[in-house]
C-alpha cells in the first residue's frame, strides 16, 4: 500500500504501473509458483492446487484462499490413511485368504 501511495504522489501513471505489476506478480505466484512448489514438497498435483485455490476462494472468499492448500493436504493425507491403508489392505488380505482356500 505504501508503494502505491508513493507512486501516486510522484506521478499518477506510476501508481497504475504499481497496481499492474502487483496484480501480475500475484497471478504468477498463485498460478505458477505455488503449484510447482506444492507438487515438489507435498506431492500435490498442480491442477488440484489451482482448482482448490479457485474453488475455495469462490465459495469462502478471502478465508478460503488461505485455507485451500492446508485443507487439500489434510484431505490427501486422510484419504491415504483411510482409503489406502485401511480399506485396500483389508481388501488385499481378504483376496489372499480366498486364494489360499482354493
N, C-alpha and C positions, 0 to 999 in steps of 0.2 A: 504494500500500500504506500509505503514511503517513497518507493521508486516512482510510482505513478504521480504522486503529488510533486515530487522534484521535477519530473519531466514536464508536468503541466505548468509549473512556474516558469521554466525556461522557454518552452515553446509547445503549443497545443499538438502539433504533429508528432512531437516526441512522445507525448502521452499515448497517442494512437499506436505508435510503434511498440511501446512498452506493453500495451494490452495485447497486441497481436503476438508478440514474442512470448508473453506469458501463456496465452492460450495454446500456441503451437508447441511450446516445451511441455506443457501439461498433457497434451494429447499424445505426444511422442512417448512420454513416460508411461502413461496409462495403457496405451495400445501396443507398445513395442517392448519397452524395457522391462516392465513388471511381468508380463507373461514369460519372457525369456528367463528371468531370474527365478520365477516360480517353477518353471519346468526343470531347471537345473537343481535347485535347492530342495524342493518339496516333491518333486516328480509329479507336478500337476501339468496337464496338457494346456498349452496356451489358449486353445479355443475355450476350454472350461473356465479359465481365469477371466477372459474377456466377457464371456457370457454371464458369469457370476457377478462381475462388477456392473455390467449393464442392467441386468435383471434386478439386482438388489438396489441399485441406485434409483431405478424407476419405481419400484414398489415402496421402498422405505426411505427414499430421499438421501439426505446427507449422511445420516447414521448408517444406512445400508451400504453406502460407498465404503465406509470404514470397516464394516463387519463382513463384507462379502468374502474376502480371501480367508480370514480366520475360520468362518463358518464352513467354507468349502473344504478346508484342510481337516477340520473336525469331522465333517461328513465322510471324507475319504478314509480317514483312519477308522471311523466307526464301521463303515462298510467292509473294510479289510478284516477287522476283528470279528465282526458278527457273521458276515456272509462267507468269507473265505475260510477263516479258521474254524468256526463253529459248524456251519451248515455243510460246507463242502467236505470237511474232514469226516463228519458223520456219514455223509453220503458215500464217500470212498470206502469207509470202513464197512458199511453195510454191503456194498458191492463185492468187496473182498470176501466177506463171510458167505455170500451167496455163491461165489465161485468155488470156495473150499468145500461147500456142501455138495456141489455137483460132482 
